[in-house]
Amino acid sequence: MKLLVSDINDIEDSDIKEDDIYEISLIKEFQKKYPKAKIGFVIAMTPLRETIKKVFSNVLA
């Protein structure tokens, strides 16, 4: 999910493995089609959802 909203052009060519080329092309297509994409993360289990909310609130603070 992080790569979908990251600047893919910042990746150094030396960091790209041959196996990654297809995935990078898909990410570029996604970013071209949805330039301001917002991505949600749905968790159906309430206890897990509450735990993850706490974790992210501490990370983003």
C-alpha positions in Angstrom: 0.0 0.0 0.0 2.8 2.4 0.8 4.3 2.1 -2.7 0.9 3.0 -4.3 1.2 6.5 -2.8 5.0 6.8 -2.8 6.9 8.7 -5.4 8.1 5.7 -7.5 10.5 8.0 -9.4 12.6 8.3 -6.2 13.7 4.7 -6.4 17.2 4.3 -7.6 17.8 2.1 -10.6 20.4 0.2 -8.7 17.7 -0.7 -6.1 15.4 -2.3 -8.7 15.7 -6.0 -9.3 14.6 -7.5 -12.6 11.7 -9.2 -10.8 10.4 -5.8 -9.6 10.0 -4.2 -13.0 6.5 -5.5 -13.6 5.3 -4.4 -10.2 6.8 -1.0 -10.7 5.0 -0.6 -14.1 1.7 -1.5 -12.4 2.3 1.0 -9.7 3.1 3.7 -12.3 -0.2 2.8 -14.1 -2.1 3.1 -10.9 -0.6 6.4 -10.0 -1.3 7.8 -13.5 -4.9 6.7 -13.3 -5.4 7.8 -9.7 -3.0 10.7 -9.0 -4.5 11.6 -5.7 -5.5 8.2 -4.4 -6.6 7.7 -0.8 -6.2 4.2 0.5 -8.3 2.8 3.3 -7.5 -0.2 5.5 -10.6 -2.1 6.6 -10.5 -4.4 9.7 -13.6 -6.3 10.6 -12.6 -7.4 14.0 -13.4 -4.7 16.6 -10.7 -5.6 19.1 -8.0 -5.7 16.5 -9.3 -2.4 14.9 -9.0 -0.7 18.3 -5.5 -2.0 18.8 -4.4 -0.8 15.4 -5.9 2.6 16.0 -3.8 3.0 19.1 -0.7 1.9 17.3 -1.2 4.3 14.4 -2.1 7.2 16.7 1.3 6.7 18.4 3.1 6.4 15.1 1.6 9.4 13.4 1.8 11.7 16.5 
